[in-house]
């Protein structure tokens, strides 16, 4: 099945699972397609699992004062979820939106707990969750660095994002208007 080998490779990056254990996990995965702009999760919805991106991309964003602030991007071979909602089982304060037509494989929290109960090695899946956190350095960057510094940092850490995502979303991620981003880019040339 398409995508199973990518999922297994990702799982093996956090623990040396046996082939049987990998199959126990992938047998519980559900494959879905999302169209551009489809929401995987919306505000006030409880996150009930994690999803692996086979193709496409997503963003986590929140709405505030009629504006959208992009908090994080996810691309192929990334796991994604609203981590806070997933761990607390409280309604999400965020949205997760497909930026492109995308294919995902998801597993429910219930299935993950069942796997952990029957095979304690699945507790190693916590290693997948570290990529779902919003680094405090991101928040510090938005509030303490000027637009030029924020853009330079983006180019250092995620140069592929600049050509992959719409400039409006890049500006939102950097905490600036699209016009400010245009001026910053012009200065960098």
PENORZI-V720466 format. One record per backbone hydrogen bond with DSSP energy under -1.0 kcal/mol. NH is the residue of the N-H (numbers start at 1). CO is the residue of the C=O. If there is no record, write none. Layout:
nh->NH co->CO
nh->NH co->CO
This chain:
nh->4 co->1
nh->7 co->3
nh->8 co->4
nh->9 co->5
nh->10 co->6
nh->11 co->7
nh->12 co->8
nh->14 co->11
nh->15 co->11
nh->17 co->15
nh->22 co->18
nh->23 co->19
nh->24 co->20
nh->25 co->21
nh->26 co->22
nh->27 co->23
nh->28 co->25
nh->30 co->106
nh->32 co->104
nh->34 co->102
nh->37 co->98
nh->38 co->35
nh->40 co->96
nh->41 co->96
nh->44 co->92
nh->45 co->42
nh->50 co->107
nh->51 co->80
nh->52 co->105
nh->53 co->78
nh->54 co->103
nh->55 co->103
nh->58 co->74
nh->59 co->97
nh->60 co->72
nh->61 co->95
nh->62 co->69
nh->64 co->67
nh->67 co->64
nh->69 co->62
nh->71 co->60
nh->72 co->60
nh->74 co->58
nh->77 co->53
nh->78 co->75
nh->80 co->51
nh->83 co->81
nh->86 co->82
nh->87 co->83
nh->88 co->84
nh->89 co->85
nh->92 co->45
nh->95 co->61
nh->96 co->41
nh->97 co->59
nh->98 co->38
nh->99 co->57
nh->100 co->57
nh->102 co->34
nh->103 co->55
nh->104 co->32
nh->105 co->52
nh->106 co->30
nh->107 co->50
nh->109 co->48
nh->112 co->108
nh->113 co->109
nh->114 co->110
nh->115 co->111
nh->116 co->112
nh->117 co->113
nh->118 co->114
nh->119 co->115
nh->122 co->119
nh->123 co->120
nh->124 co->121
nh->125 co->122
nh->126 co->123
nh->127 co->124
nh->128 co->125
nh->132 co->129
nh->138 co->135
nh->139 co->135
nh->140 co->136
nh->141 co->137
nh->142 co->138
nh->143 co->139
nh->144 co->140
nh->145 co->141
nh->150 co->146
nh->151 co->147
nh->152 co->148
nh->153 co->149
nh->154 co->150
nh->155 co->151
nh->156 co->152
nh->157 co->153
nh->158 co->154
nh->161 co->158
nh->164 co->160
nh->165 co->161
nh->170 co->166
nh->171 co->167
nh->172 co->168
nh->173 co->169
nh->174 co->170
nh->176 co->171
nh->181 co->177
nh->182 co->178
nh->183 co->179
nh->184 co->180
nh->185 co->181
nh->186 co->182
nh->187 co->183
nh->188 co->184
